Amino acid sequence: MNHLQEEIKTDSLLKAGAAALRKAAMNPEAKQFLMDNPQLFQLLRKAADRYIGGETIEETILKVKNWNAQELKCSIEFMGENVQSVQEATEATDEFVRICNAIHSQKLDSTVSLDLSHIGLELSHDLCIGNLDRICEAAGDQIEVIISAEDAAKTDRVLNAYRTASEKYEHLAITLQAYLYRTKDDLASIKNNKGRVRIVKGAFETAPGISMPRGAELNEKYLSYVEELLAAGRKCAIATHDAYIQQEASALIDRYKPAHDRYEFESLYGIQTDRLIDLKDRGYKTKLYFVYGKEWYLYLCNRIAENPMNIFQALADITR
């Protein structure tokens, strides 16, 4: 087998491994087996610790304080999505209010992030908006609240909720996924809103024709959205671990000096944080994104699926 054949085989195996991890993450029987097995739960929790703030807000606050002391802004999200009852949506909303109160009382340099399906989007638009109101009121004008991206089937409902709530709350931000072909129109549709626009590549499985694959075309599309936001003087978040995009986006920021204070680079906790620190040391605005809660199984699988070679790091974490 020649070198090229070996590379093709390795790439094929990595893609198959990533697909298997994403499938396992969505398997309710596998998740329940894990949750019901204390020994296995504790072992995998060791691997998850690399990527999560903890299982409680108290654990997460300790990490946020540590990174704030190193001059990194943070964001906090209570993990969860697709709740199936009003009670679950209310309990999740209560937790997000607790996050806001903790940020205020402990003077943390942090924003709040959430999935709208965690606070009732799948149940009703009005329920979701009511819960989002509670969170935004608790946040006040000092704390930015960021609506995260969800699967493409929810995009219209997520954007409709954002448009409704952003009429009242200027500190409400929205996440757009660069890989969706519709994002160009979605960005144009919210050009008059004042909240920050967070750009991510997008990681959810989609039907054919809805999204573009990862590669050079997606990278350039991502950067075009960043440039559009910078040129318009709109607050934006450049949420990526891609070194090429970070490099090109920093050049765009330098070009659009009048908008220099209206952007931030964002990375997930535990993933290439050294690059984020380097950007911070070079004078760019940066933010470290923390998640916490007991729903870390899906999150762990997705982080490893993004780079299946991380399975070896997970094994090292488990055995340490």
URKA-V271531 format. One record per pair of residues at least 12 apart in sequence whose C-alpha atoms are under 10 Angstrom apart, sorted by sequence separation. I is the first residue (numbers start at 1). GAP is how many residues later the second one is. If there is no record, write none. Layout:
i & gap
I & GAP
I & GAP
This chain:
i & gap
64 & 12
80 & 12
99 & 12
100 & 12
116 & 12
119 & 12
120 & 12
147 & 12
162 & 12
201 & 12
202 & 12
226 & 12
238 & 12
276 & 12
79 & 13
99 & 13
116 & 13
119 & 13
132 & 13
162 & 13
201 & 13
225 & 13
78 & 14
99 & 14
147 & 14
265 & 14
300 & 14
61 & 15
78 & 15
97 & 15
116 & 15
132 & 15
147 & 15
159 & 15
223 & 15
250 & 15
265 & 15
273 & 15
60 & 16
96 & 16
116 & 16
146 & 16
158 & 16
159 & 16
174 & 16
202 & 16
222 & 16
249 & 16
264 & 16
60 & 17
78 & 17
96 & 17
158 & 17
159 & 17
201 & 17
271 & 17
60 & 18
77 & 18
78 & 18
96 & 18
114 & 18
201 & 18
222 & 18
269 & 18
270 & 18
57 & 19
77 & 19
226 & 19
230 & 19
246 & 19
265 & 19
266 & 19
267 & 19
268 & 19
269 & 19
270 & 19
57 & 20
76 & 20
173 & 20
201 & 20
246 & 20
264 & 20
265 & 20
266 & 20
267 & 20
268 & 20
269 & 20
270 & 20
57 & 21
78 & 21
93 & 21
155 & 21
172 & 21
173 & 21
174 & 21
175 & 21
176 & 21
177 & 21
178 & 21
179 & 21
180 & 21
201 & 21
231 & 21
263 & 21
264 & 21
265 & 21
266 & 21
267 & 21
268 & 21
269 & 21
56 & 22
77 & 22
92 & 22
155 & 22
172 & 22
173 & 22
174 & 22
175 & 22
176 & 22
177 & 22
178 & 22
179 & 22
180 & 22
200 & 22
223 & 22
227 & 22
230 & 22
231 & 22
263 & 22
264 & 22
265 & 22
266 & 22
267 & 22
268 & 22
269 & 22
53 & 23
55 & 23
76 & 23
96 & 23
112 & 23
170 & 23
171 & 23
172 & 23
173 & 23
174 & 23
175 & 23
176 & 23
177 & 23
178 & 23
179 & 23
199 & 23
219 & 23
222 & 23
223 & 23
226 & 23
230 & 23
233 & 23
236 & 23
261 & 23
262 & 23
263 & 23
264 & 23
265 & 23
266 & 23
267 & 23
268 & 23
53 & 24
55 & 24
76 & 24
112 & 24
145 & 24
166 & 24
169 & 24
170 & 24
171 & 24
172 & 24
173 & 24
174 & 24
175 & 24
176 & 24
177 & 24
178 & 24
179 & 24
199 & 24
231 & 24
232 & 24
233 & 24
235 & 24
241 & 24
260 & 24
261 & 24
52 & 25
53 & 25
93 & 25
94 & 25
144 & 25
145 & 25
146 & 25
147 & 25
148 & 25
149 & 25
150 & 25
152 & 25
169 & 25
170 & 25
171 & 25
172 & 25
173 & 25
174 & 25
175 & 25
176 & 25
177 & 25
179 & 25
219 & 25
220 & 25
223 & 25
224 & 25
227 & 25
230 & 25
231 & 25
233 & 25
234 & 25
235 & 25
236 & 25
237 & 25
238 & 25
239 & 25
240 & 25
241 & 25
242 & 25
260 & 25
92 & 26
93 & 26
144 & 26
145 & 26
146 & 26
147 & 26
148 & 26
149 & 26
150 & 26
151 & 26
163 & 26
167 & 26
169 & 26
170 & 26
176 & 26
177 & 26
180 & 26
199 & 26
219 & 26
223 & 26
226 & 26
227 & 26
230 & 26
231 & 26
233 & 26
235 & 26
236 & 26
237 & 26
238 & 26
239 & 26
240 & 26
241 & 26
52 & 27
76 & 27
89 & 27
91 & 27
92 & 27
93 & 27
112 & 27
144 & 27
145 & 27
146 & 27
147 & 27
148 & 27
149 & 27
150 & 27
155 & 27
159 & 27
163 & 27
166 & 27
167 & 27
175 & 27
177 & 27
199 & 27
222 & 27
226 & 27
230 & 27
231 & 27
232 & 27
233 & 27
235 & 27
236 & 27
237 & 27
238 & 27
239 & 27
240 & 27
241 & 27
89 & 28
90 & 28
91 & 28
92 & 28
111 & 28
141 & 28
143 & 28
144 & 28
145 & 28
146 & 28
147 & 28
148 & 28
149 & 28
152 & 28
155 & 28
162 & 28
166 & 28
167 & 28
181 & 28
182 & 28
183 & 28
197 & 28
198 & 28
220 & 28
224 & 28
227 & 28
230 & 28
231 & 28
233 & 28
234 & 28
235 & 28
236 & 28
237 & 28
238 & 28
239 & 28
240 & 28
89 & 29
90 & 29
132 & 29
136 & 29
140 & 29
141 & 29
142 & 29
143 & 29
144 & 29
145 & 29
146 & 29
147 & 29
148 & 29
166 & 29
180 & 29
181 & 29
182 & 29
197 & 29
219 & 29
223 & 29
227 & 29
230 & 29
233 & 29
234 & 29
235 & 29
236 & 29
237 & 29
238 & 29
239 & 29
243 & 29
246 & 29
250 & 29
88 & 30
89 & 30
90 & 30
128 & 30
132 & 30
141 & 30
152 & 30
156 & 30
159 & 30
163 & 30
180 & 30
181 & 30
199 & 30
229 & 30
230 & 30
233 & 30
241 & 30
242 & 30
246 & 30
254 & 30
88 & 31
89 & 31
111 & 31
112 & 31
113 & 31
114 & 31
115 & 31
116 & 31
117 & 31
140 & 31
141 & 31
155 & 31
159 & 31
162 & 31
179 & 31
180 & 31
181 & 31
198 & 31
241 & 31
253 & 31
87 & 32
88 & 32
89 & 32
110 & 32
111 & 32
112 & 32
113 & 32
114 & 32
115 & 32
116 & 32
122 & 32
125 & 32
129 & 32
133 & 32
136 & 32
137 & 32
139 & 32
179 & 32
180 & 32
197 & 32
230 & 32
241 & 32
243 & 32
247 & 32
250 & 32
271 & 32
75 & 33
81 & 33
82 & 33
83 & 33
84 & 33
86 & 33
87 & 33
89 & 33
109 & 33
110 & 33
111 & 33
112 & 33
113 & 33
114 & 33
115 & 33
116 & 33
117 & 33
121 & 33
124 & 33
125 & 33
128 & 33
129 & 33
132 & 33
136 & 33
139 & 33
162 & 33
178 & 33
179 & 33
180 & 33
196 & 33
229 & 33
230 & 33
242 & 33
246 & 33
270 & 33
74 & 34
75 & 34
76 & 34
77 & 34
78 & 34
79 & 34
80 & 34
81 & 34
82 & 34
83 & 34
84 & 34
85 & 34
86 & 34
89 & 34
97 & 34
101 & 34
104 & 34
109 & 34
110 & 34
111 & 34
112 & 34
113 & 34
114 & 34
115 & 34
116 & 34
136 & 34
177 & 34
178 & 34
179 & 34
229 & 34
241 & 34
250 & 34
73 & 35
74 & 35
75 & 35
76 & 35
77 & 35
78 & 35
79 & 35
80 & 35
81 & 35
82 & 35
83 & 35
84 & 35
85 & 35
93 & 35
96 & 35
97 & 35
100 & 35
104 & 35
108 & 35
110 & 35
111 & 35
112 & 35
113 & 35
114 & 35
115 & 35
122 & 35
125 & 35
126 & 35
129 & 35
130 & 35
133 & 35
136 & 35
179 & 35
241 & 35
268 & 35
73 & 36
74 & 36
75 & 36
76 & 36
77 & 36
78 & 36
79 & 36
80 & 36
81 & 36
82 & 36
83 & 36
84 & 36
96 & 36
99 & 36
100 & 36
103 & 36
104 & 36
121 & 36
125 & 36
129 & 36
133 & 36
136 & 36
240 & 36
72 & 37
73 & 37
74 & 37
75 & 37
76 & 37
77 & 37
78 & 37
80 & 37
81 & 37
82 & 37
83 & 37
84 & 37
85 & 37
86 & 37
90 & 37
93 & 37
94 & 37
97 & 37
98 & 37
100 & 37
101 & 37
117 & 37
121 & 37
184 & 37
197 & 37
198 & 37
199 & 37
200 & 37
201 & 37
226 & 37
57 & 38
61 & 38
71 & 38
72 & 38
73 & 38
74 & 38
75 & 38
76 & 38
77 & 38
80 & 38
81 & 38
82 & 38
83 & 38
84 & 38
85 & 38
86 & 38
89 & 38
90 & 38
93 & 38
96 & 38
97 & 38
100 & 38
101 & 38
104 & 38
116 & 38
179 & 38
180 & 38
183 & 38
187 & 38
191 & 38
196 & 38
197 & 38
198 & 38
199 & 38
200 & 38
201 & 38
57 & 39
64 & 39
69 & 39
79 & 39
80 & 39
81 & 39
82 & 39
83 & 39
84 & 39
89 & 39
92 & 39
93 & 39
96 & 39
97 & 39
99 & 39
100 & 39
103 & 39
104 & 39
125 & 39
179 & 39
195 & 39
196 & 39
197 & 39
198 & 39
199 & 39
200 & 39
201 & 39
68 & 40
69 & 40
78 & 40
81 & 40
82 & 40
83 & 40
90 & 40
93 & 40
94 & 40
95 & 40
96 & 40
97 & 40
98 & 40
99 & 40
100 & 40
103 & 40
117 & 40
121 & 40
132 & 40
178 & 40
179 & 40
181 & 40
184 & 40
194 & 40
195 & 40
196 & 40
197 & 40
198 & 40
199 & 40
200 & 40
201 & 40
57 & 41
58 & 41
61 & 41
65 & 41
68 & 41
81 & 41
82 & 41
86 & 41
90 & 41
93 & 41
94 & 41
97 & 41
98 & 41
116 & 41
117 & 41
178 & 41
184 & 41
187 & 41
191 & 41
193 & 41
194 & 41
195 & 41
196 & 41
197 & 41
198 & 41
199 & 41
200 & 41
201 & 41
57 & 42
61 & 42
65 & 42
67 & 42
68 & 42
86 & 42
89 & 42
93 & 42
96 & 42
97 & 42
100 & 42
116 & 42
178 & 42
179 & 42
183 & 42
187 & 42
192 & 42
65 & 43
96 & 43
100 & 43
115 & 43
178 & 43
179 & 43
191 & 43
58 & 44
64 & 44
65 & 44
100 & 44
178 & 44
57 & 45
61 & 45
64 & 45
65 & 45
100 & 45
116 & 45
177 & 45
178 & 45
64 & 46
116 & 46
178 & 46
61 & 47
178 & 47
239 & 47
178 & 48
237 & 48
238 & 48
239 & 48
61 & 49
146 & 49
149 & 49
176 & 49
237 & 49
238 & 49
239 & 49
145 & 50
146 & 50
147 & 50
148 & 50
149 & 50
152 & 50
237 & 50
239 & 50
144 & 51
145 & 51
146 & 51
147 & 51
149 & 51
151 & 51
144 & 52
146 & 52
148 & 52
150 & 52
151 & 52
152 & 52
149 & 53
150 & 53
151 & 53
152 & 53
153 & 53
149 & 54
150 & 54
151 & 54
152 & 54
153 & 54
149 & 55
151 & 55
152 & 55
152 & 58
113 & 59
152 & 59
112 & 60
113 & 60
112 & 61
113 & 61
175 & 61
113 & 62
173 & 62
174 & 62
175 & 62
173 & 63
174 & 63
173 & 64
175 & 64
198 & 65
196 & 66
197 & 66
198 & 66
200 & 66
196 & 67
198 & 67
199 & 67
75 & 68
82 & 68
198 & 68
75 & 69
76 & 69
77 & 69
81 & 69
75 & 70
76 & 70
75 & 71
77 & 71
204 & 98
203 & 99
203 & 103
111 & 176
113 & 176
110 & 177
112 & 177
113 & 177
114 & 177
109 & 178
110 & 178
111 & 178
112 & 178
113 & 178
110 & 179
112 & 179
110 & 180
22 & 182
22 & 183
19 & 186
73 & 191
75 & 191
74 & 192
75 & 192
73 & 193
74 & 193
75 & 193
74 & 194
75 & 194
74 & 195
72 & 204
72 & 205
63 & 206
71 & 206
70 & 207
72 & 208
71 & 209
70 & 210
71 & 210
79 & 211
80 & 211
73 & 212
74 & 212
75 & 212
76 & 212
77 & 212
78 & 212
79 & 212
80 & 212
72 & 213
73 & 213
74 & 213
75 & 213
76 & 213
77 & 213
78 & 213
79 & 213
80 & 213
71 & 214
72 & 214
73 & 214
74 & 214
75 & 214
76 & 214
77 & 214
78 & 214
79 & 214
80 & 214
81 & 214
71 & 215
72 & 215
73 & 215
74 & 215
75 & 215
76 & 215
77 & 215
78 & 215
79 & 215
80 & 215
52 & 216
53 & 216
71 & 216
72 & 216
73 & 216
74 & 216
75 & 216
76 & 216
77 & 216
78 & 216
79 & 216
80 & 216
51 & 217
52 & 217
53 & 217
78 & 217
79 & 217
51 & 218
52 & 218
80 & 218
50 & 219
51 & 219
68 & 219
79 & 219
80 & 219
49 & 220
50 & 220
51 & 220
67 & 220
68 & 220
79 & 220
49 & 221
50 & 221
67 & 221
48 & 222
64 & 224
64 & 225
64 & 226
63 & 227
61 & 229
60 & 230
60 & 231
60 & 232
59 & 233
60 & 233
57 & 234
58 & 234
59 & 234
56 & 235
57 & 235
53 & 236
54 & 236
55 & 236
56 & 236
57 & 236
52 & 237
53 & 237
54 & 237
55 & 237
56 & 237
51 & 238
52 & 238
53 & 238
54 & 238
55 & 238
56 & 238
51 & 239
52 & 239
53 & 239
54 & 239
55 & 239
51 & 240
52 & 240
53 & 240
54 & 240
55 & 240
51 & 241
52 & 241
55 & 241
54 & 242
49 & 243
52 & 244
51 & 245
49 & 247
52 & 247
48 & 248
51 & 248
52 & 248
45 & 249
48 & 249
51 & 249
50 & 250
45 & 251
48 & 251
49 & 251
44 & 252
45 & 252
48 & 252
51 & 252
44 & 253
47 & 253
48 & 253
45 & 255
48 & 255
41 & 256
44 & 256
48 & 256
47 & 257
35 & 259
35 & 260
35 & 262
34 & 263
50 & 263
31 & 264
47 & 264
50 & 264
49 & 265
31 & 266
47 & 266
48 & 266
30 & 267
31 & 267
47 & 267
50 & 267
46 & 268
47 & 268
49 & 268
45 & 269
46 & 269
47 & 269
48 & 269
49 & 269
44 & 270
46 & 270
47 & 270
48 & 270
25 & 271
26 & 271
27 & 271
43 & 271
44 & 271
46 & 271
47 & 271
25 & 272
26 & 272
43 & 272
45 & 272
46 & 272
47 & 272
24 & 273
25 & 273
44 & 273
45 & 273
46 & 273
47 & 273
24 & 274
25 & 274
43 & 274
44 & 274
46 & 274
23 & 275
25 & 275
26 & 275
43 & 275
22 & 276
25 & 276
26 & 276
42 & 276
43 & 276
21 & 277
22 & 277
24 & 277
25 & 277
22 & 278
23 & 278
24 & 278
21 & 279
22 & 279
23 & 279
21 & 280
22 & 280
25 & 280
20 & 281
21 & 281
22 & 281
21 & 282
22 & 282
23 & 282
18 & 283
19 & 283
21 & 283
22 & 283
18 & 284
21 & 284
22 & 284
18 & 285
20 & 285
21 & 285
18 & 286
19 & 286
17 & 287
18 & 287
19 & 287
21 & 287
17 & 288
18 & 288
16 & 289
17 & 289
18 & 289
19 & 289
15 & 290
17 & 290
18 & 290
14 & 291
15 & 291
17 & 291
18 & 291
14 & 292
15 & 292
16 & 292
17 & 292
14 & 293
15 & 293
14 & 294
17 & 294
13 & 295
14 & 295
